[in-house]
Amino acid sequence: MQRLRTLRAGELAKVAEVADRENFLTKTFNKTWSSTRLDQLSRQFADKKWDVAQFKNVMEGNLLTYLLHCEARVASYVGQGFYTIGPCGEELLGTMALNLKPQDLTALHYRHLAMSVNRQTMYDNRTLADIALDRARGFAVSSLDPITGGRHCSIGGNPQREFLVTSTLASQVPPAVGRALAIPLSQRLLDLENRVFAPDALSIVSVGDGSINNAHFLAGLNLARYAAHNNVKCPSVFIVSDNNICISLKGTGYTNRFVSQLEGTMTVEKANGQDVIDLYEKSQRVFDYVRKTSRPALLYIHSLPRRFGHAATDRQFAYYSAAEIQKQLDQDPLSDTISQLLRIGVYANEDEVKEIFHRQRTMIEQAFDQATQEPKITDRKTLQVSAPLPPATTKDASVIAVTDVTQSRVGSRGEVMRKNMTRVIDELMTEDKRIVYLGEDVQHGGYYVVTENLFQKFPLRVRDFPPDETTLVGAAMGYAQAGFVPILEIPYAKYLDCAGDMFTEAMISYWLSQGKQPNGFVIRLQGFDKGIFGGNFHTHNMLHFPPGLDVVCFSNGRDYARGMRYLMDCAKAGRVVMSVDSTDLLNRRHLVEADKDEFFLHPYPANKDDGEGYHFDQVFVYDSGEAKAATTTTAASSSSATQKHVILVTYGNGVPTAVSAGRQLAASGQADRFTVIDVPCLTQTPAQLVSYFESLAVASAGGAQTQTTVVFADVCKKNAGMPMSLRALDLHEQGLLSGPWTVIGAENTYNPLGTYLTFLSVDDIVSTVTRLQQ
């Protein structure tokens, strides 16, 4: 990069950050200060509030962030850097690190890098040269960046106490509140070896003034205040820095008014961001208060400039006059403070300041020279989005479980799905006290009575939250990071939309941190699909599949119990998994009510070590023909005559719908044999599904006379979110769908109250098979 600096020196000299860097020492040495101000600063050292050597180290960390930003702007200008958001006049906030303890947790806004830098030098024994190289790697998206591995440019040091923040406004807030709630709870519930955070740790989260308008911030702040109102310990600190502009939206005093309205409802301190003494004292006061009381507090930092614009792409001239831009540049709290420290003798002379400045500048340029030459991510396979899967608990992954749908299940002495669900959650929570159950109205049993009596048995571990899904998901992340294994209940599938971004952030955390900050937990998504109660808002049949999420949907209580055991293993391994509950199946007893056939009553699979577990590669087959456990080479036994074989691939509510459709097709002569393949895993194509269709191909090649019709019957709406469409595509690309096949789904509309009209129906499947057979 040195060659590019030289070649384009004339152009670079006109860049605001570069020009300011060239003038930094001159303006610092030429400032004058009142004796009152210098006396105030001197007393901090005379009264032993500040140690000279330590404070100089902190100021070096603050200076480093300024010079890093300047060089990042150079790297961007010459095409070697890809991130240009910097401290922009907020470097002094790094001084607050003096009031933190090593065990405190932080999730910092991107302008607050100096706090991270100083914590690393104070507590991790890291040198500024090491930190500079790491930061340069982040700006240049080097694959050697120890924080994100070239995925993004994120603030972060020790992954056990500095939590990564994405560019989404304030998404760091709900998980930070979750960590705060989990800190005291973990001391009561977890064994020493499972505790991640210290008992007196603070959970600190910082945002810019624009972020106070964001739902993430408002939701997280509300949850902390709600906890305090109910005397629930929540040692959280909110830091809001106000530079009076949000990219181009000029401040009108609203942030100060917003903060002022909080006074009286929670502890609030206001600090002048250009006054290093005020910053130190007010942050000390806030941190000490929260550490003593375990109640949330807010530190509002005002009077900050925003120097250089938000980022390199920011067109300040479009909304600021030249005079306004210059006014911002003329305010430089970092330069002012160094100048004052020089005047009172903390720095021996100007030469000492010059030496520090030039040493850091050279060090940073060398760091960028190295980082920009390092490899970037070139292999998609390195971008792993979730933790490795735990081992399966089944005896033989090649054996496909087959149920004969022609045999009666009457007298099987089973239970409805809901009761087996409750029982397995009880079993899991009894065995592992790290498991907590979070949700809305779950203490009294929940909307579908799945958590009945669990609160009475686990009063500290079954937790009701206010009805806000954003904070629910964020809290689950925070609890997981604190050493718990949460089960998070979302009362209705539609309500997950309310947590859309926070939901995605749950998966991004593992990807962004290269697995260093996993937050494994299980989501129980209720209120899905078929029903006449509540209309669209309680019978939602659309699902979200962000990368890194495992999604399953079981059709009966036996499979659910086995599956939930495996899902908890996945969560303990650091994966985020979601179990989608089909409302219509929870208390269903019969396939045909008039026949009282007990088709959906299943005994509880009590022995989890019997080899009859569950894994994502598993499918369950319901067949009208041969009823026995079929290996991958016997799944397609056939007669000598041409046989019309209808195969229906589905999940959840689709299973009883498909079995009923299969029976109707058999009765009408359209199917000599029908097979329903229940595919619980919706986010990958199970190996057993592939094996089943491979066995059909083998049988066909061996001369089996079978006319096969395949329908992938999805209970989701007919749009891009149908998981069965991807299963069909995978099989098609492998050449395993030789006969007529198609994918169908529910009507692509919203579900009206009081009718089943819009859901996947028996008629939908039968008419589709009829069309394909013509």
N, C-alpha and C positions, 0 to 999 in steps of 0.2 A: 504493500500500500504506500510505502515511502515514495516510490517512483510516481505514483498518481498524485500525491501531495505536491511534489515538485512540479510536475507537468501542469497542474491546474492551480498553482499557487495564486495567480492573479484573480481567477474566478472565486476561489475560496476566501480570499481576503474580503470579499463583499458580503459573505454570509454573516448574518448578525452574530451568531455564536462565536465565530472565528474572530471577528472584529472585537467583540467584547473580551475574548480571552487575551488578545494582544494588548488590550488597554487595562487589563485587570490590575496589574501591579501599580501602574501609574496612578490610577484613580484611588487605589487603596492607600498609597503613601501620601497623597495630597489632600486628604480629608482632615478637617478639624472638628474637635468635639468639646462640649462644655465640660467644665471641671466637675459639675454635678454628676454628669453621666459617667465620667471616668472614675470618680470616687465610688459610685455605686458598684461599678465593676470590680474595683480594687478590693472593696470590702468582702466580696464573695470569696476571694482567696485569703484575705487577712483573717476572716472568721472561720476559715477551714471548711467552708461549704464546698469549695472546689479545690481539688489538687491540681497544681500547675501542670505537672507532666501528663496526668490523665486527661485534663481538659484540652491540652494541646493535641493529644492523640485523637480526641473526639473531633476537634476542628479539622484535623487532617482527613478524617473520614468524611466530614461534610464537604471539604474542598474536593476530595476525590470524586464525589458524585457530580459536582459542577463540571470538572474537567472531563469526566467520562461522557457527559452529555454533549459537550463541545466536540469531542472526537467522534462520537456517534453521528453527529450531524455531518462531519467531514466524510466519514465512511459512507453515509447515505448519498452524499453529493457525488462521490466518485463511483457509486454503484457497488460498494462492498458491504454496506450495512443496510439493515431492514427494519430498524426500530429507532424512533427518534423522540419518543416522549421522555422528558427529563424532569428534574426537580423544579425548574422554571422559577427559581426564587424561594423555594421551600427547603433549602439545604439545612437551615438551622434546626429543623425538626429533629435532625439526628442527635441533637443535644439531649433530647428526652430519654435516650438510651441509658443515660447515667442513672435514671430512676427505675430502670427495669432490673429484675433479677434473672439469673440464668434460666430458671424454670418457666418464666412467663411465655405465653403463646402469642404470636402476632400473625396478622393477615393484613398486609400493608398495601395501600394505594400506590400506584406506580410513581407518584411524585415524592414518595416518602422513603426512597431507597436509603437515605443516610442512616435511618434508624437500624436497618438491617446491616449495613456496613459496620457500624460501630458495635453492634452486638457481636458480630463475628470476630472482630479484633479483641473485644473485651473478654469473651467467654469461650471462643473456639480456638484461640491462639493462632488465628490466621493473620497473615501479613497483608498489607494493602496491595502488594504486588500480586499475590494469589487471587485476591478479590477482583482486582482490575482485570486480570486475565479471564476469570470466570465471566465477568460482566461483558468484556469484549466478545467473548464467545457467544453470549446471549444476543448481543446486537448483530453479530455476523451470522447467527444461526448455525454455529459450528456443531457438528455431531458430538464433539467432545465437551460441550457445555454440561457441567455436572448437574445442573438444575433441571433442564428439560430435554437435554440431548439433541438440541436443534429443532425442537418442535415449536418453540415460541420464545419470547424474551420475557422472563418472569423474575420477579424479586424472590429470593429464597436463599437461605443458608442451611442451618441444621434442620433436616426435615422433621425432626421430632418436636420442633417448637416454632418454626417459621412455615406457615402454610401458604401454598401458592395461590396467586390471584390471577384470574384471567382478565381479559379486557372488557368483560361484561360488567356494566355499571352495578356496583354494590353486591354482586353475587357472593362476595366473601362474607357478608354479614350474617345471614341465617346459620351457616355452619359454625361461625365463631360463637354465636349465642348457644348453639347446641353444645359446643365444647365447654362453655361456661357452666351450663346446667349439669353436664356430666362430671365435672371435676369433683364437686362435693359428693355426688351420688356414688362415684367410683370408690371413694374412701370408705363408704359404708358397705358396699356390696362385693367389691372385687378383692380377691386375694392379692397379696403384695406383688406377686410375679406377673399379675395381669393388669396392674395399674400402669397407665402410660404417663399420666400427668401428676405433678407434685400436688400435695393438698393445699398449698398456699399460692398456686399458680393463678395468674390473671389471664383472661382471654381478651386480647386487645385487637380491635379492628379499626382501620382508618379508611376514610373516604374523602373525596373532594366535595366541594359545596354543591355541585350539580347532582351528586348521587343522593342527596337527601330527598330528592323528588322521586327516586326510583322505588318500585314496589319491594325489591329485596331489602333495601334499607329500612323502609317504613315497617315492613313485616317483622324484621329482626328486632328493631327497636321496640315495637309493640310487645313482642314476646318477652323481652327482658323486663319491660315495665310490668307486664302481666305477672311475671314470676315474682317480682319484688312486691307487688300489691298483695300477693297470696303468701308472702313470707317464704318463698322458695329461694334458696341460695342461688345466686347467678352472678359470679364475679367477672362481669364484663365491662370493658371500657370502650366507649365509642369516641373516636377522634375525628372531628370534621375540620378540614382546613379550607378556608374561604379566601380565594383570590378575586372574588367579585365578578367572575365570568366563567361561564360553562361553554368552552370552545368559542362560540360566537354570541351566545346568549348572555347579555350583560346583566350583572346583578343589580337589583333594585332595593337591596336591604332585606329581601325576603328571608335569606338564610339566618340573619341575626334575629329577625322576628320569630322565625320558626323555633330557633334554639331558646329564645327568651320565654316562649310559651311553655317550654318544658320545665322551666324553673318552678319549683314548688311541687312538681310531681316526681322529680328525680334530681340527684345532685348534678349541677352543671357548673363548670368553671370556664371562664373566658380568658384567653391569653393573646397577647400581641405577638404575632408571628415574626415581627421584625426586632423584637426585644428578647435577647437570649436569656436574660435573667427571668423575665416573666414566663417564658416558655418552660424554663427549668422548674421554677417554683410552683406554677399551676399544675404542671404534669405530676410533680412530686405529690402535691396535695391530692390530686385525683387518684393516683395509683395507691397511695397509702390508705385513702378512704375505702376503696374497693377491696383492698387486701384485708382490711380490718373488719369490714361489715359483710362482705360477700354480696353486696348490692350493686346494681349497675350504676354507672355514671357516665357523663359526657364531657369531653374537653373540646371547646370550640376555639379554634385558632383563627383570628381575624387579622385584617390589615396587611395581608400578603399581596405582593405583586405577582403578575404572571409575565415573566420575562420570556421573550423569543417566540411566543405563541405556543399553542398546544402541542404541535408536532411539526415536522418539516413540511407536511402537506397543508398546514393551516395557512389560509390566505387572510392574514390579519388586515391587510389594506382594504379588504372588502367590507369590514365592519368597524375598524378603528381608523381614526385620522392619524396623520403622521405625528402630530403632537401627542396623541394618546399613546401611540406605540413608544415614543421616546420617553414619555412619563413613566411607563412601566420599566423600561430599560434603566432609567436613572435610579430606580429603587433597587438596591442590591444588599440585602441583609447580611449575606456572607462576607462581602467585601467590607461592609461597615464594621462588623464584629471583629474581623482580623485587624482592621485599622485601629479599633479601640484597644484591643489586646496589645498591639504594638506600642501604643502610647503609654500604657501603664506598666510596660516592662515584662509582660509575659513572654513576648518575643524579644530577644536581646537587641536586635536591630533589624534594619531593612534587609540586610544580607541573609539573615536567617529565614525570613519570609520568602525571599527570592529563591533560596536553595530548596525549600520545601516545594514551592510552586514548580520550578523547573524540573526537579527530580520527579515529581508526580507526572508532569506532562510527558517527559521522556519515557517514563515507565508505561504510561497509558498508550502512547504511540507504539511502543514496542509490543505491547499486548495486542493491539489491533493488527499490527503487522503479522503477528503469529496467528491470531484467530482467523483472519480473513484467508489464510492459506490452508487452513485445516479442512478436512472433508466435511461435507454436508450430508444430510440424509439422502441416500440414493436408492435405498431398497425399501419398498412398501412393507415388506414383511417385518421390518424392524419397528414399525409403528404399532406395537401391540397395544390393544385397547382394554384388556382385562387380565386379571391374574390367571395363572394356569389352573385348569380344572383339577379338583381333587379326584382321587381314584374312585372308580365305580364300585358298588357293593354287590353287584349281581354275580352269580356263579359263572355264567357263560354268556358273553355278549352276543354270540351268534344265534342263540335260541330265541325265537320269537314266540311270545305267549299268545295262544289262540283260544278263543272262547267259542263254543258251539252255540249259536243263537237259536237253535231249534230245541235245545233242551231247557226244561223248566228249572227255574231257580227258586220255586216255592219251597219254603222250609229251610232256606239256607241260613237262617238265624243271623242275618246281617243287620247293619245300622244304616240310616240315611247318611248321606255325604257329610252334612253339617256336624253330626256327632263325632264322626271319625276325624274331622278337621280339628274340632276342639280337643279331642283326646291326644292327637299327635303334638299339638302346641303345648299342652300340659306336660306331656312326656319330655319334650325337648327342654322346656324351662326347668323342669325338675332335675334333669341331668346336668344342665350347664347354667350356672347362675350369672354368666355373662350375658345371657339372652334377656333383652327387655322388649316389651310390647308397647308401641307408641301409636296413638291414633286419636280420633274424636269419638267421644261417647263409648269408649271401649271398656271402661271400668264397670259399667252396668251390664255388659254383655254384647254391646255393639248392635248395629241396626239389624243384623241377621243372626244374632245370638251366638256367634262363633266364639266369643270370649266369655261365655257364661261361666261364672264362678271363678274365673282365673284371678280377678282382682282380690278376692277373698283369700286366695292361696298365696298370691305374690303381690302384696300391697305396695311394695316399693318399686316393683318392676313392670307393672301394668299402669301406664301413664296416660291420662287424658290431657290433650292439648286444646287450645282455642281453635276454632274452625278456620284454619288458614293452611292450605296445603304447601305453600312456599316455605313456611317455617317448619312444617312437619318434615318435609324432605331434608331441609337444611339441618334440622335437629338430629335426624337419623344419621346424617353424615358426621356431625360433631360427636354424637355418642359412639359411633363406630371408631372414630379416630382416638377416642378416649379409652378404648379397650373393650367396649360392649359389642354385642352382636344383635342389632335391632331387628325386630319384625315391625314393619311400618304398615299400618292399615290405612288405606285410602277408602273412604266409605262408599264412594261410587266412582265408576270408571271415568265419567265425565269430569269429576272434580280434579283429576290429574291434570287437566288442561290448565287449571289455575296455577299449577306449579311448573308450567312448561319449561322455563329456562333452568330453574333450580334442579329439576329432574335430569336435564341433560348434563348439568354441572357435576352431578353425582358420578357419571361415567367419565367425564373429562378429567377428573382429579387423578385417576390412576394413569391415564394416558399422558397427561401433562408432566407428571412427576416421575415418569419412567418406572412406575410401580412403587416409588418410595413413600407415597402417601395414599395407600388404598383405603377405601371406606366401605367395606363389604357389609351389605345388609339385604334383607328380604322385604320386598314390597308385596303386600296382599291387596290386590286391586279388586274391590267388590263392585256389585251393581253393574255387571257386564251382561249385555245381550238380552235375550228374550225375557219379556215380562210385560204385564199390563199396568203395573203400578208405577206412577211417577213419570210416565212418558219418557221423552228422549233424555231427560236429565238424570234418570235412574236406570235406564236400559241402554246406555251408550254402547255401540258396537263398532268402535274405531279404536285402534291401538297404535302406540308409538314405538318405534324400534331404533333408537339411537345406537350408534356403535358402542360396544362394550356392555350392553344389557342382555341378559338371558331372560327369555320370556317363556313361561309354560302355562298351559291351560288343561287341567285334568277334567275327566268326565265322570269320575266316581270317587267315593271316599277311600277305597282300598288303594288306588293309585295315588291319590292325594297324600295319604299318610306316608307311603314309601317315598314319594317325591319330595315332600317337605323335609324329610330327614336329609335327603341329598342337597336340597337347596340351602339348608343351614350349613352343611359342609362347604358349599360353594361360598357362602357369605363369610365363613371363618377363614377361607383362603383369600378373601379380599375382593370377591366378585359382587356385583350388584345384580340381583335376580328378582324377577317379578312373577308372581303367581296370580293369574287372572281367574276370578271365581265367577262361574256362570250362575246367576241368581236362580234360574229355573231348575237347576239341578240340586240345590242345597238340601231340600227336603223332599225331593222326588223319590217315590217308592217303586212305581210301576212304569213300564214302557206303555202298556195299554191299561188305563185305569180300570176299565170294566173287567179285565181278565185277572186283576190282582196278581200279576205275574212276578212281583218282587224283583224285577230286573235290576233295579238300582240299589238294592240292599246288599251290603258287603260286610263281612266280618272284619274286624280290625286286625291288620297284620302286626301282631304284637312283637314278634322277634325280628328286630332290625338286622340281625346278623345271620339270618337264615339263607342269605344269598338271593332272596327275592326282593332286592332293592330296586332302585331306579337310577337311570343315567340318561343324559340328553340324546344318546344314540338309539334309545329304545322306542318301539312302537307297540301298540296292542291291537291285535287282530280279532275281529268278530266275524265268524264265517258260517255260512249256512251249509257248508259241506263237511269235510273231514274235521273232526274236533279233537285235536291233540297238539302238543307242543311240536311245532314244525321247525326244522332246521332250514337254513337258507337254500337247501337243495330239494326240499320236499314241500315247499309252500304252494306249489302249483300242480298238485296231482290232478289228473284229468281222466275222463273216460275215453273210450275209443271213438265215440261219436263226437261230432262238433258240438261244443258246449258253449252256450252264451253265458259268459262270465262278466258280471258287472262289479267293478271295484270302485268304492267310494272312499276317498281320502279326506279326513276331516279332523275335528277336535272339539272339545267342550260340548256345547249344546248340539253341535253338528252330529254327534254320535247317535243319540236317540232319533234324531231326524233322519239320519242316513239308514239306520236299522229299519225304521218304519217304512222308508222308501224302498229298501231292498225287499222287504216282505211283500210290498204291493207289486213290485216288479216281478217277483217270483210267482205271485198269484195270477198275474196277467200273462204269464208265459214269456215275458221279456228277459227273464234271468233264470237260467237253470241253476246257477250258483251266484250268490252275491257275497262280497267280502267288504266289510267296513274296516278301514285302517285308521285307528285312533293315533294321531301324531301330537302328543302333548307339547313337545318342544317346538316353539314357533320361530326361533331365531337361527336355526341351522337345519340342514337336511340330515335327519338321523341316518346313521349307517344301516340300521335294520330296514328302513324304508327302501334304501338303494338295494339292499340284499334281496328283499322281497321281489322287486321288479327284475332284478338279475335272474332270479329263479324262474320267473315267468319266461324270460327270454331263452333260458336253457331248455325249459320244457317245450317251448315252441320249436326250437331248433331240433329237438329230439322227435318231432313229429306229432306233438299233441295238437289235437284238432279243437282249438278254442277260439271263439270270437270274443275278444276282450274289449270292453268299453270302460274307460276310466273317467271319473268325474272328481275333480278336486272341489269339494263343497266347503266354502269358507263362510263362517258366520259373520265375518266383518263385511262392511259395505263394499260394494263393487267399485273400488278405486285403487289408487296406488298402494294402499296400506294393507292389502290382503296377503297374509303370510303364505297361504297355500299357492299363490301364483309363483312365488319363488321356489317352492318345493317342486312344482310342475316344471319350471324352467330348468332346474338342476337335473331332473330326470330326463328331460327332453335333450339337453345338451350332451348327456351321456348315452343317448340313443336307446333309452329304455322304454320309450312310449311309442310302440309301433302301431297300435290300433288307434281308433278314434278316441280323442280325449279333449277335455276342456276344463276351464276353471269357472266356477260360478260363485256368487256371493249374495249377500242381502241387498235389498234395494238401496241405491245411493241417494238416500234422502234422510230425513230425521224421523224419529219414531213417535207417532202420536199416542196420546194417553188412551188406555182402555182397549187396545186391540193388538193382535199379533201380526197385523197386515204386512209390515215392512221387513219382518225377519225372514231368514232362510227357512223355507218350508219343504214339506214332503213333495208337494206339487212341483216346486222348483226343480228338485232332483229328478223326479219321474219324467217331467216334460223334457228335460235336458237329455236324459238317456234315450228317450223316444226319438228325439231329433238326431242324436248321434248314430242310432241304429238304422236310420232310414237310408 
